[in-house]
Amino acid sequence: MIAIKRAYEPAARTDGTRILVERLWPRGMTKDELRLDEWAKAVAPSAALRTWYGHDVAKWAEFQKRYRAELKANAAALAPLLAAARKGPLTLVYAARDEEHNSALVLRQYLETKG
């Protein structure tokens, strides 16, 4: 099972392995507060893609397409995430405010097709 959770929500025992999937550290959060097992910067959208998207919902469909292309080109970086998901619960931790349009959603969908 792969779950997603905002970095600003408290960690829970049921989260299993918690991996931050952002290039930038969540603003105002400490290492202790996040209780992460790993920080997987390499699976986050590139800086160029993140800047282009700018959390503009009108660009959401194209963002998903471009991000999936980046993930496909970076398959090796996904291996630790897939391995963690096979071992037990995995929670992808993200920082975006928009809970319906964020890279963690796309990443989870992508991983589920590969798992």
C-alpha positions as CSV (number, residue, x, y, z in Angstrom):
1,M,0.0,0.0,0.0
2,I,1.3,3.4,-1.0
3,A,-0.2,6.4,0.9
4,I,0.5,10.1,0.5
5,K,0.6,12.6,3.3
6,R,1.4,16.3,3.7
7,A,4.5,17.1,5.6
8,Y,2.5,19.2,7.9
9,E,0.3,16.4,9.1
10,P,1.7,14.4,12.1
11,A,3.4,11.1,11.5
12,A,1.5,8.0,12.5
13,R,2.6,4.4,13.2
14,T,0.5,3.2,10.3
15,D,2.5,5.3,7.9
16,G,5.2,2.6,7.6
17,T,8.2,3.8,5.7
18,R,8.1,7.6,5.3
19,I,9.9,9.1,2.3
20,L,10.0,12.8,1.5
21,V,9.5,13.2,-2.3
22,E,10.3,16.9,-2.6
23,R,13.4,18.6,-3.9
24,L,13.0,21.3,-1.3
25,W,12.7,20.8,2.5
26,P,9.2,21.7,3.8
27,R,9.2,25.2,5.1
28,G,9.3,25.5,8.9
29,M,9.6,21.7,9.5
30,T,12.4,20.1,11.5
31,K,13.9,16.7,10.9
32,D,12.4,15.4,14.2
33,E,8.9,16.6,13.2
34,L,8.9,14.9,9.9
35,R,10.2,11.5,11.2
36,L,11.4,10.5,7.7
37,D,13.2,7.3,6.7
38,E,14.6,8.8,3.6
39,W,14.6,12.0,1.4
40,A,14.2,11.0,-2.2
41,K,15.0,14.3,-4.0
42,A,15.8,12.5,-7.3
43,V,12.2,11.4,-7.8
44,A,10.7,14.9,-7.3
45,P,9.9,17.0,-10.4
46,S,12.8,18.8,-11.8
47,A,13.3,22.4,-10.9
48,A,12.4,23.4,-14.4
49,L,9.2,21.5,-14.4
50,R,8.2,22.7,-10.9
51,T,8.9,26.3,-12.0
52,W,6.9,25.9,-15.2
53,Y,4.0,24.4,-13.4
54,G,3.9,26.9,-10.6
55,H,0.9,25.1,-9.0
56,D,-1.3,26.4,-11.9
57,V,-4.2,23.9,-12.0
58,A,-4.8,24.9,-15.7
59,K,-1.5,23.2,-16.4
60,W,-2.2,20.1,-14.3
61,A,-2.8,17.6,-17.2
62,E,0.4,18.7,-19.0
63,F,2.3,18.7,-15.7
64,Q,1.3,15.0,-15.1
65,K,2.4,14.1,-18.6
66,R,5.8,15.8,-18.3
67,Y,6.4,14.5,-14.8
68,R,5.7,10.9,-15.8
69,A,8.2,11.3,-18.7
70,E,10.8,12.5,-16.1
71,L,10.0,9.5,-13.9
72,K,10.3,7.1,-16.9
73,A,13.7,8.5,-17.7
74,N,14.8,8.2,-14.0
75,A,13.8,4.6,-13.3
76,A,16.8,3.8,-11.1
77,A,15.7,6.5,-8.6
78,L,12.4,4.7,-8.2
79,A,13.9,1.4,-7.2
80,P,14.2,2.2,-3.4
81,L,10.5,3.4,-3.3
82,L,9.3,0.2,-5.1
83,A,11.4,-1.9,-2.7
84,A,9.9,-0.1,0.3
85,A,6.4,-0.6,-1.0
86,R,7.0,-4.3,-1.4
87,K,8.1,-4.6,2.2
88,G,5.1,-2.9,3.8
89,P,3.2,0.3,4.1
90,L,4.9,3.3,2.3
91,T,4.0,6.9,2.8
92,L,5.1,9.5,0.3
93,V,5.5,12.8,2.2
94,Y,5.0,16.0,0.2
95,A,4.8,19.7,1.0
96,A,2.3,21.2,-1.5
97,R,-0.8,22.9,-0.2
98,D,-3.0,21.6,-2.9
99,E,-4.0,18.1,-1.9
100,E,-5.7,17.3,-5.2
101,H,-3.0,18.5,-7.6
102,N,0.5,17.7,-6.5
103,S,3.5,15.6,-7.6
104,A,3.0,13.0,-4.9
105,L,-0.3,11.9,-6.4
106,V,1.3,11.5,-9.8
107,L,4.3,9.6,-8.3
108,R,2.0,7.2,-6.3
109,Q,0.0,6.4,-9.5
110,Y,3.2,5.8,-11.4
111,L,4.7,3.6,-8.7
112,E,1.4,1.6,-8.5
113,T,1.7,0.8,-12.2
114,K,5.3,-0.4,-11.7
115,G,4.7,-2.4,-8.5
